[in-house]
Amino acid sequence: LVSTGVDPAKILAVTFTNKAAREMKERIKGMIDDKASEITACTFHALCVRILRADADKIGYKNNFTIFDEGDQLGLIKKVINRVTAKDEKLDPGLAKNLISKAKNNGWSAPQDDETVIGAVYARYNRDLLSLNAMDFDDLLYFTNVLLNNFPDVLHYYQQKFKYILVDEYQDTNYAQYLIVKKLAAAYENICVVGDDAQ
């Protein structure tokens, strides 16, 4: 792309792990040393953090939000379960975390009513995260989708910024990641994905 005259600053290359992103940057540097730093090469989550740091205020967060790791997440979920469940109700925190993660990665917002225990936990967990100005890893994808869906100016900015999109390890994308890539690529349709069909 760069050798054909494409501005390297317009290229986005995403992958899944920090290790893969580092390797990708090294390979790019080996190919186009002088312009390698202009290409955005990162993980999906790093891309989302970049987008959210710029526009988190649009969704009720401060731009200096904290990112909860798995331990922080489980700790908060345990507190929430103790607050919202009756003495005779049991909910495993690990199961709750997995269900909430699945919901966020499928783009499902927390229910407005508290008819189910997991629904009540999900809703309270989200409210507590917001009050702490914190996001978990799944929120990074979820809220990036919210921004790209609900704020056309944000979507337009990133579509213009990233006119060429390359995705490595595409077989590992979840629905939330797929939607982000689909939206970013919609304006120019310059997208290349590499995946292992055996996986």
C-alpha positions in Angstrom: 0.0 0.0 0.0 2.7 2.5 1.0 4.7 1.7 -2.2 1.7 2.5 -4.3 1.4 5.9 -2.7 -1.0 5.4 0.1 -0.5 7.7 3.1 0.8 5.4 5.9 -1.2 7.5 8.4 -4.4 6.3 6.7 -3.6 2.6 7.4 -5.0 0.7 10.4 -3.6 -2.8 11.2 -5.3 -4.6 14.1 -4.7 -7.9 15.8 -5.6 -9.6 19.1 -2.7 -9.9 21.5 -0.1 -7.4 22.6 2.6 -9.9 21.5 1.1 -10.2 18.0 0.8 -6.4 17.8 4.5 -6.0 18.7 5.5 -8.6 16.1 3.4 -6.8 13.5 5.0 -3.5 14.2 8.5 -5.1 13.9 7.6 -6.6 10.6 6.2 -3.3 9.3 9.4 -1.5 10.5 11.4 -4.1 8.5 9.5 -3.4 5.4 9.1 0.4 5.5 11.5 1.7 8.2 11.1 5.4 7.7 7.2 5.5 7.6 6.4 2.6 9.9 5.6 4.8 12.9 2.9 6.6 10.9 0.8 3.4 10.6 -1.6 2.6 13.4 -0.8 -1.0 14.3 -2.3 -2.2 17.6 -4.7 -4.6 19.3 -8.5 -4.1 19.0 -8.6 -3.1 22.7 -5.8 -0.5 22.2 -7.7 1.0 19.2 -10.8 1.2 21.3 -9.0 2.9 24.2 -7.7 5.5 21.8 -11.2 6.2 20.5 -12.7 6.3 23.9 -10.0 8.5 25.5 -11.0 11.1 22.9 -14.8 10.9 23.2 -15.7 9.1 26.4 -17.4 12.3 27.6 -20.1 11.8 24.9 -21.3 8.6 26.8 -21.1 9.9 30.3 -17.5 9.0 31.2 -14.5 11.2 31.9 -11.7 10.7 29.4 -9.3 9.5 32.1 -11.4 6.4 32.9 -9.8 3.5 34.6 -9.6 0.1 32.9 -10.6 -2.8 35.2 -8.6 -6.0 34.9 -10.2 -9.4 35.6 -9.4 -9.2 39.3 -11.0 -5.8 39.7 -14.0 -7.0 37.7 -14.6 -10.1 39.8 -14.2 -8.1 43.0 -16.9 -5.6 41.9 -19.2 -8.4 40.7 -18.9 -10.2 44.1 -19.9 -6.9 45.9 -22.8 -6.4 43.5 -24.1 -10.0 43.9 -24.0 -9.5 47.7 -26.0 -6.2 47.3 -28.7 -7.3 44.9 -29.4 -11.0 45.7 -31.6 -12.3 48.4 -30.2 -14.7 51.0 -31.6 -17.7 49.3 -30.4 -16.7 45.8 -27.0 -17.9 44.6 -25.0 -16.7 41.7 -21.4 -17.7 41.0 -19.3 -14.5 40.3 -17.3 -16.3 37.6 -20.5 -17.3 35.8 -21.9 -13.8 36.2 -18.7 -12.3 34.7 -18.9 -14.6 31.7 -22.6 -13.9 31.1 -22.0 -10.1 31.3 -19.0 -10.5 29.0 -21.0 -12.4 26.5 -23.8 -9.8 26.6 -21.4 -6.9 26.1 -19.7 -8.7 23.2 -23.0 -9.3 21.5 -24.0 -5.6 22.0 -26.7 -6.3 24.6 -27.3 -3.5 27.0 -28.2 -4.2 30.6 -32.0 -4.8 31.2 -34.0 -1.9 32.5 -35.9 -4.1 34.9 -34.6 -6.4 37.7 -36.7 -9.5 36.8 -33.8 -11.8 36.7 -30.9 -12.1 39.2 -28.2 -11.8 36.4 -30.1 -8.9 34.8 -30.1 -7.1 38.2 -26.4 -7.8 38.7 -25.5 -6.7 35.1 -27.4 -3.4 35.5 -26.0 -2.6 39.0 -22.5 -3.6 37.9 -22.7 -1.2 34.9 -24.0 1.6 37.2 -21.1 1.0 39.6 -18.5 1.0 36.9 -19.8 4.3 35.6 -19.8 5.8 39.1 -16.2 4.7 39.5 -15.4 6.1 36.0 -14.1 2.6 35.1 -14.6 0.2 32.2 -13.8 -3.4 31.9 -12.2 -4.9 28.7 -15.6 -5.8 27.2 -16.7 -2.2 27.7 -13.9 -1.0 25.5 -15.5 -2.8 22.6 -19.1 -2.2 23.7 -18.7 1.6 24.2 -16.7 2.0 21.0 -19.6 0.5 19.2 -22.0 2.9 21.0 -19.9 5.9 19.9 -19.6 4.7 16.3 -23.4 4.0 16.2 -24.7 7.0 18.0 -22.3 9.8 17.0 -22.0 10.2 13.2 -19.2 12.8 13.7 -17.0 10.3 15.6 -17.7 7.6 13.0 -16.9 10.0 10.1 -13.6 11.1 11.8 -12.3 7.5 12.1 -13.5 6.5 8.6 -11.5 9.4 7.2 -8.5 8.7 9.5 -8.4 4.9 8.6 -9.1 4.5 4.9 -7.3 1.2 4.7 -8.0 -1.5 7.3 -6.1 -4.7 7.8 -7.1 -7.4 10.4 -4.9 -10.2 11.4 -6.2 -13.4 13.2 -9.6 -12.6 11.8 -11.0 -15.9 12.9 -10.7 -14.7 16.5 -13.0 -11.7 16.1 -16.1 -11.6 18.2 -19.3 -9.9 17.1 -18.4 -6.5 18.8 -15.0 -6.4 17.0 -16.6 -7.4 13.7 -19.1 -4.5 14.0 -16.3 -2.0 14.7 -14.4 -3.1 11.7 -17.5 -3.2 9.5 -18.4 0.4 10.5 -14.9 1.8 10.1 -14.6 0.1 6.6 -18.0 1.1 5.4 -17.0 4.4 3.8 -14.2 3.2 1.6 -14.4 -0.6 1.7 -10.6 -1.0 1.7 -10.4 -3.9 4.0 -8.2 -7.0 4.1 -8.6 -9.7 6.7 -6.3 -12.7 7.3 -7.7 -15.7 9.1 -7.2 -19.4 9.5 -10.3 -21.2 8.2 -9.1 -24.3 10.1 -9.8 -22.5 13.3 
